[in-house]
């Protein structure tokens, strides 16, 4: 019976890997550096908030409030519901103090972040070295309104709450990732993410079969115990 309990616990852990999405907003706190040098300030160094504004309208706010002077974001990676096409997303920039990004969204899993992870959307921010005035740094927040250009399908904040595809067989999956440069007096850089990431989870069909197998095993053990 102990074996069954352990198996059910493992099954529960697999199911729990799905991100929670019942809140009024979805917030990514970037508090884990998985390549290079961690930013020198207090984590979370970056934050992204997704909020539903109306049907097929999502408000996306990017903030770098806890980056130290000289640190800035160059690339920022995001995921999209695999049932949707990244090329149909429409981003409208609103100036709230941060620079606009060059947004690349040509295909699913098209952008690999160094370290690991294939992402669907890439925000490229200026990295000009002359004055730093146009970088996405510790003084900046940027706002986008997002819609989806399709007559049938719509987006909401949950559409961006998906894990990346690992770039290697033993890699990790991340909800998002960002490249922070200018760390440690300008010489260092690193990639940060919301949490440590997860190992690739089985597909839904695999989980279902696994659960059925566990139930069958539990029945067999119970029958054996009664005989």
C-alpha positions as CSV (number, residue, x, y, z in Angstrom):
1,X,0.0,0.0,0.0
2,X,2.9,2.3,0.7
3,X,4.0,1.9,-3.0
4,X,0.6,3.0,-4.2
5,X,0.7,6.1,-2.0
6,X,4.1,7.1,-3.2
7,X,3.0,6.6,-6.9
8,X,-0.1,8.8,-6.3
9,X,2.0,11.5,-4.7
10,X,4.3,11.5,-7.8
11,X,1.3,11.7,-10.0
12,X,0.0,14.7,-8.0
13,X,3.3,16.4,-8.4
14,X,3.2,16.0,-12.2
15,X,-0.3,17.5,-12.3
16,X,0.7,20.4,-10.1
17,X,3.3,21.5,-12.7
18,X,0.6,23.4,-14.6
19,X,0.8,27.1,-13.7
20,X,-1.9,28.5,-11.4
21,X,-4.2,30.9,-13.3
22,X,-7.2,31.7,-11.1
23,X,-6.0,35.1,-9.9
24,X,-7.2,38.5,-11.3
25,X,-3.7,38.9,-12.9
26,X,-0.7,36.8,-13.7
27,X,2.6,38.1,-12.4
28,X,6.1,36.8,-13.3
29,X,8.8,37.6,-10.7
30,X,12.3,37.1,-12.2
31,X,14.2,35.9,-9.1
32,X,16.4,33.1,-10.5
33,X,19.6,33.5,-12.6
34,X,20.2,30.3,-14.6
35,X,23.2,31.4,-16.7
36,X,26.1,33.8,-16.1
37,X,26.1,36.4,-13.3
38,X,23.0,37.3,-11.3
39,X,22.0,40.9,-11.1
40,X,23.5,42.6,-8.1
41,X,20.2,44.1,-6.6
42,X,17.5,42.4,-4.6
43,X,15.3,39.9,-6.4
44,X,12.9,39.9,-8.1
45,X,15.0,42.0,-10.5
46,X,12.3,42.1,-13.2
47,X,8.5,41.7,-13.2
48,X,5.9,41.2,-15.9
49,X,2.1,41.5,-15.2
50,X,-0.6,40.2,-17.5
51,X,-4.2,41.5,-17.0
52,X,-7.4,40.9,-18.9
53,X,-8.8,44.3,-20.0
54,X,-11.7,43.1,-22.3
55,X,-12.5,40.2,-24.6
56,X,-9.3,39.5,-26.6
57,X,-7.4,42.4,-25.0
58,X,-4.6,41.8,-22.5
59,X,-2.5,44.4,-20.7
60,X,1.2,43.5,-20.4
61,X,3.4,45.6,-18.1
62,X,7.2,45.0,-18.0
63,X,9.2,46.5,-15.1
64,X,12.9,46.5,-14.2
65,X,12.5,48.3,-10.8
66,X,15.1,46.3,-9.0
67,X,18.0,46.4,-11.5
68,X,21.0,48.2,-10.2
69,X,22.5,51.3,-11.9
70,X,24.2,50.2,-15.2
71,X,22.2,47.0,-15.5
72,X,19.7,46.7,-18.4
73,X,17.6,44.2,-20.3
74,X,18.5,43.4,-23.9
75,X,16.4,40.4,-24.8
76,X,13.2,39.2,-23.2
77,X,11.5,35.9,-24.1
78,X,7.9,34.8,-23.8
79,X,5.7,31.8,-24.5
80,X,2.2,31.5,-26.0
81,X,-0.5,28.9,-25.8
82,X,0.6,26.2,-28.3
83,X,-2.9,26.3,-29.9
84,X,-2.3,29.9,-31.0
85,X,-0.1,31.4,-33.7
86,X,2.5,34.0,-32.4
87,X,2.3,35.7,-35.8
88,X,-1.3,36.7,-35.1
89,X,-0.6,38.7,-32.0
90,X,-0.8,42.5,-32.3
91,X,1.2,44.5,-29.7
92,X,0.4,48.2,-29.2
93,X,3.1,50.1,-27.3
94,X,2.2,52.8,-24.7
95,X,4.9,55.1,-23.4
96,X,5.0,55.0,-19.6
97,X,8.7,55.8,-19.3
98,X,10.4,52.7,-20.9
99,X,11.6,52.1,-24.4
100,X,9.7,50.2,-27.1
101,X,11.0,46.8,-28.1
102,X,11.6,45.3,-31.5
103,X,9.1,42.4,-31.2
104,X,9.9,39.2,-33.1
105,X,7.1,36.6,-33.4
106,X,7.5,34.6,-36.6
107,X,6.8,31.1,-35.4
108,X,6.4,28.8,-32.4
109,X,9.6,27.9,-30.6
110,X,11.6,30.1,-32.9
111,X,13.8,31.8,-30.4
112,X,16.3,30.0,-28.2
113,X,17.5,31.7,-25.1
114,X,21.1,30.9,-24.2
115,X,21.3,28.2,-21.5
116,X,18.0,26.5,-22.5
117,X,14.5,27.1,-23.7
118,X,12.8,27.7,-27.0
119,X,10.3,30.6,-26.9
120,X,7.6,31.9,-29.1
121,X,8.1,35.7,-28.7
122,X,11.3,37.8,-28.4
123,X,11.4,41.4,-27.3
124,X,14.7,43.1,-28.3
125,X,15.5,46.3,-26.5
126,X,18.1,48.8,-27.4
127,X,21.7,48.2,-26.1
128,X,23.3,51.4,-27.3
129,X,26.5,52.1,-25.3
130,X,26.8,55.8,-25.9
131,X,24.5,57.2,-23.2
132,X,22.3,54.3,-22.1
133,X,19.3,56.6,-22.3
134,X,17.3,54.2,-24.4
135,X,18.1,51.0,-22.6
136,X,15.5,49.1,-20.6
137,X,17.1,49.6,-17.2
138,X,16.2,50.1,-13.5
139,X,14.2,53.2,-14.1
140,X,11.9,51.8,-16.7
141,X,8.5,50.3,-17.1
142,X,6.9,49.5,-20.5
143,X,3.2,48.9,-21.3
144,X,1.7,46.9,-24.2
145,X,-1.9,46.2,-25.1
146,X,-2.1,42.8,-26.9
147,X,-4.9,41.5,-29.2
148,X,-5.1,38.4,-31.4
149,X,-6.0,38.8,-35.0
150,X,-8.3,35.8,-35.7
151,X,-12.0,35.6,-36.4
152,X,-12.5,32.7,-34.1
153,X,-9.8,32.4,-31.5
154,X,-9.2,35.0,-28.7
155,X,-6.5,35.5,-26.1
156,X,-6.6,36.3,-22.4
157,X,-3.9,36.6,-19.7
158,X,-3.7,32.8,-19.4
159,X,-2.5,32.6,-23.0
160,X,1.0,33.6,-21.9
161,X,1.2,31.3,-18.9
162,X,3.0,28.4,-20.7
163,X,6.4,26.8,-20.3
164,X,9.1,26.9,-23.0
165,X,10.2,23.8,-24.9
166,X,13.6,22.6,-23.7
167,X,16.4,23.0,-26.2
168,X,18.1,19.9,-25.0
169,X,16.9,16.5,-24.0
170,X,17.8,17.0,-20.3
171,X,17.0,20.7,-20.3
172,X,14.6,22.9,-18.3
173,X,11.4,24.7,-19.2
174,X,10.7,28.3,-18.2
175,X,7.6,30.5,-18.2
176,X,9.8,33.4,-19.5
177,X,13.5,34.5,-19.6
178,X,15.4,37.7,-19.9
179,X,19.0,38.6,-20.7
180,X,20.4,41.2,-18.2
181,X,23.6,42.9,-19.2
182,X,25.9,45.5,-17.5
183,X,26.2,43.5,-14.3
184,X,29.2,43.9,-12.0
185,X,30.5,47.3,-13.3
186,X,29.4,46.4,-16.8
187,X,31.4,43.3,-17.5
188,X,28.9,40.6,-16.5
189,X,25.6,39.4,-17.9
190,X,23.2,36.5,-17.2
191,X,19.8,35.1,-18.0
192,X,17.0,35.3,-15.4
193,X,13.6,33.6,-15.2
194,X,10.5,33.4,-12.9
195,X,11.7,30.5,-10.8
196,X,14.1,27.7,-11.4
197,X,12.2,26.1,-14.2
198,X,10.9,22.6,-14.4
199,X,11.9,19.4,-16.1
200,X,9.7,18.6,-19.1
201,X,6.4,17.2,-18.0
202,X,4.6,14.3,-19.7
203,X,1.9,15.3,-22.1
204,X,-1.7,15.2,-20.9
205,X,-2.4,11.8,-22.5
206,X,0.6,10.4,-20.8
207,X,-0.5,11.7,-17.5
208,X,-4.0,10.2,-18.0
209,X,-2.6,6.8,-18.8
210,X,-0.2,7.0,-15.9
211,X,-3.1,7.8,-13.6
212,X,-5.2,4.9,-14.9
213,X,-2.3,2.6,-14.4
214,X,-1.9,3.7,-10.8
215,X,-5.6,3.1,-10.2
216,X,-5.3,-0.4,-11.7
217,X,-2.3,-1.1,-9.6
218,X,-4.1,0.0,-6.5
219,X,-7.0,-2.3,-7.3
220,X,-4.7,-5.2,-7.8
221,X,-2.9,-4.6,-4.5
222,X,-6.2,-4.3,-2.6
223,X,-7.5,-7.5,-4.2
224,X,-4.2,-9.3,-3.2
225,X,-4.6,-8.0,0.4
226,X,-8.1,-9.4,0.7
227,X,-7.1,-12.9,-0.5
